[in-house]
Amino acid sequence: MADLPVGLRVGQVLLPLATQAELPVVADLAGRGLVAGVVVVGAVGDGFPMAVAAVQAASATGPVMVAVDEEGGRVQRFEAMLGSMPSAAEMAALPVDVVRAMATERAEALAGLGVTVDLAPVLDVGGSPGIGDRSFSDDPEVVSTHGIAFAEGLMAGGLVPVVKHFPGHGRANADSHDELATTPPLDELWEVDLLPFILTPDGAAVMVGHLAVPGLTGGVPATLSPAAVTGLLRNDLGFDGVVVTDDLAMGAVADLLDVATAARLALIAGADLLMIGGLANVVPAAWSLMAALDDGSLDEQWLDEAVQRVLAMRGVDPCTLVVREG
């Protein structure tokens, strides 16, 4: 890992959002090793598989992530191409085996189109603002059984699931798309909201939400809080997989910081993969991380550990990248 150029390592923790029409720009960035992949937003059409294949062919760092939000209900990018899936709340009324099979079928179809990661399922307990019927239930047992079954189904179909929004958005007081949301205190989260996340299956990633948690984050979003990411998720829950931030351009963070600064703080907090809004944020975020390495606020070992986890999730051996550079 240490033999890889530092600029390339920085690129492997950056995950911008882009539309299908912007995928040629993503291909250019991937060709220079500046991104770990892309979250495709907005409508997709018939040219999607070819556009994604072009990104993969251009990548200088092996297979990149192609992530989408495909939860079902009102959050599904491929409804026009693949048909409709019920919302999580509707899935909660179905047998667990049916939910698992439904997720597997969808994952196989998405994988056939070039998708590698699904930013789902939602493991939030309850339908707070911004969540609603995206939650399976306000009962943590139902969220655990059905949500984990959905995640297992995605993996069986060939995708990496990203469970969200840790440590639990379901009982927060606001929509984090618009403003910083506050959850119940940490001791109450242990009794309800954290229970589904404890069951996160091996091979899944975890998305951290922009949630202020009384008794934990000191008023800042969990995405930027070492106590939430390194302390609670990694140390207390023992999660050793990839940690993904929610979009750092969302209102909850944008009201406080610019994306480049937020990216630096999120990596310091313990995240591995930084969702940085649009493509215009790639270069500023990269320079921010480089500056943090230079001034010592970001330990190079933390960056290398994040890159190692991200590359492992993508199935990339860093030694092959050293050979390419040589």
N, C-alpha and C positions, 0 to 999 in steps of 0.2 A: 504493500500500500504506500509506503513512504517513497517508493521510487516513481510514483505517479506525479505528474506536474500538479502543483497546488491549485492552479486554475481549473484543471480538469476535475480534481476532487471537489472543489466548491460547486461546480456545475452539477454534480451527481446528487446534491441535496435540494435542487431547485425544481419545482413542479408548477409550471404556469398553466393558466386556463386559456383555451383557444377554441374558436369555432372550427367547423370543418373547412371553411374557406381559408382559414389561417394556417392550416397544416403544412403548406409549403414553407412557411416561415419557421415552423417548428422543426422541419427537416433540416433547414440551414443551421439552426441552433444545435440540434443533435449532432450534426456533422462536425461541429467544432467542439463537441463535448461540453456544451454549456447548460444542458438540461438533462434531468433524469427521465423525462417523458413529458406527458401532457394530460391534462384533464379536459376532455372534449365537452363543451357546453353548447347549448342551443340545438336547433334541429339538425338532424343528419339525413343524408340522402343516398342515392345509389352509388355515388362516387366515393363513399366513405372507405370501403376496403382498399381501393387503389391508393387513396391518399395516405392511409395509415401504412400501407406497405412501403410507400416511398419514404416515409419517416424512418422506418426500420432499416431500409436499405442504405440510407444516408448516415445512420448513426455511427459515430466513431468509438462508441463505448459498448458495443454489443446491443442486445435487445433492450429497448426502452419500454417504460410503462405507458400503456394507453388506458387511461382510467375514465370511467363515466359514472354518473349517478343513475343507477337503475334499481330503484327501490320498489316500484309498483305504485299504483294510485296516481297521484298528481306529480310524482317525481319519476319519470321514465322517459329517456331520450329516444328510445327505439320503438315506441308504440306504433308509429306508422309503418315501420318495416316488419316488426315481429309480432304485432298484436298487443293487446292490453293485458297487464297483470293487475290483480286486485291490490288495494292498499294494504299496508301492514295491519291496520285495524280490522279489515275484512278477512285477511289471512288468519287472524287469531281465532276465528270461528271454524277454521278447517282443521282436520287432523294433522298432527305434526308431520307424519310421513308424506302427506299431500304437499305441505309447504316445502319440505326438503326436495321432493321430486320436481315441483314447480321451479324452484331455484336452479336445480341442476339443468333442466331443459333450457331455461333462459340463458344460463351461463354457457352452455354448449353452443347456442345460437350466437351469442355475443363473441365467443372465442373464434367462431368461424368467420366473423367480420373483422377480426384483428384486435379486439378488446382484450386486455390482460388483467385489468383490475376493476372491481365494482366497489364504489364507495357506498356500501350497504353491507349489512342491514343496520337500521336504526335500533339501538338498544336502550333508548331513553324510555323511562317509565313514566308515562303520562303525556298528555297532549298540551303542553304549554304553548305560548305564542311561538309561531314558527315551526311547530312540530305537528300538532293536531293528529290527524289520522295516519301520519307517518309512524307513530308509535303503535306497537302491537297492543298495548294495554296499559292501564294504570296499576296492574298487578304484576309485581316483579317476577313471579313464577311463570306467568304466561309470556312475558317478554323474554325470559330466559329460555323456555322450551322452544317457542316458535322462532325467536330471533336467532338462536344458536343453530336450530335446524336449517334456517335460511342460509346462514354462513356456511354450514357443512355442505349444503347443496351446491352453493357456488363453487366451493373447492372441488367437489366431485365432478363438476362440469368444466374444470380447468382454469378457473379464475381465482385471483387473490381477493378475498373479502376484506373490507375495511369497516370494522364496527365503529359506531359513533353514537353520541358525541360525549366522550369521556370528560368529566366524571358523571355526567347525566344532565341533559337539557330538559327532561320531561316535566320537571316541577319548577323551572326557572320563571322569573317574573317578566321576561321580555324576550323579543326575537333578536338573537345575536346578529342577524343580518343587518339590523338597524341600529342597535345600541348594545352596550355591555349588559349582559343578563346576569342576574344574581340567583344562585340556587339556595336551597335550605342549607343550614350549617353542616359541616363535615360529619358530625356524629349522626345526623339524620340520614346523610347519604349512605353511610355504612349499613343502615337498616333497610334501605329501599333501592336507591339509584345505582349503587355500585355492584349489587348482586349479579346482574347479568354480565357485567364486564369481567367478573372473577372467572366466569366460565368461557372466556374467549378461547377458541380452539387454536392449537398450534398451527402455524402457517398463516393465520389471519394477522392483519395489521389493525392498529387502533388509531382513530382520529380523535384528537383533543379539541374540545370546543372552547369558544370564547366566553367562558363562564367564570364569574367571580364567586368564590366559595368562602363564606365566612368561616374563620378558623383554619384556613388553609392558604389562600392565595394573597392575602393582604390587600384586597381590592383590585388587583390586576387580573387580566384574563388568565385562565388556566394554561392556555397556549404559551404564555410568556413566564410561567411560574415554575422555577425549579422544584418547589415544594410539591406541586401537582404532578409534574411529569417524572422527574427523577425520584422524588420522595414517594409519592402515593402510588403512581402507576408502576414504576420500575422496582422500587425497593419493597413497598408494602404488599403490592399485588403480585410481584415477581414476574412481571411481563418483560420478556427479553426480545420481542419482535420489533418490527418497524413501527415507529410512532409518527403519525402524519398530523400536521396542523390543519385545522379548518382554514378556509381562505383568509389570508392575512389582509386582504383588501376590504373585508366586510366592515360594516359600520362599527361594530363593537371595538375593533382595533383602530380603524381609520380615524375615529374621533380622538384617539390618544396619540398615535404615532404614524409616521410614514411607513410604507411597506418595507423599505430597505432596513430601517431600524428595527422594525418588528421581526424581520427575518433573523437578524443577528441575535436578538434576545431569545427568540424561540429555539434557536440551535443551542445557545448557552443553557437554556432551561432543560434540554435533553431530548428535543425532537430530532428526528432523523430526516424527515422529508417536509419541505416548506412549500405550502401551496401559496403562491405569491400573486394571485390575481392575473391580470393580462400580461401579454408578451412584453409590453413596454417596461415591466418591472424586472425583467431578467438581469439586465446589465447593472442597474442600480443595486439590486440585491446581492449580486456577485461581488461588486466592489465593496459593499458594506461588510461582507464576510471576510474579504481579503484584508480590509482595514482592521477588523477585529483580531485577526491573526497577527497583524503587524504590531498592534498596541498591547497584545497580551490578554485582552479581555476574553478571547476565545482560544482555548487550548487546542493545539493542533491534534492532539490525541482524541479529543471529543469529535472533531471533524472526521478523523479517520474511522472511528468506531461507527459513526453515522453512515459514512460511505460504505463501509463493509456490510452493514445490515441491508442497506438499499441494494447494493450489487447482488447480495445473496438472494434477495427477494426476486430480483430480475433474472437470476440464474447466470450471472456473469462472474467469472473468475478474474480478479484483478491482475493476476500474473499474465493473462493473455493481453491485457491492455498495456502492460509494460513492454511486452514483446512488440506490439504494434508501434509504440512510441519509439522503440529502438530501431 
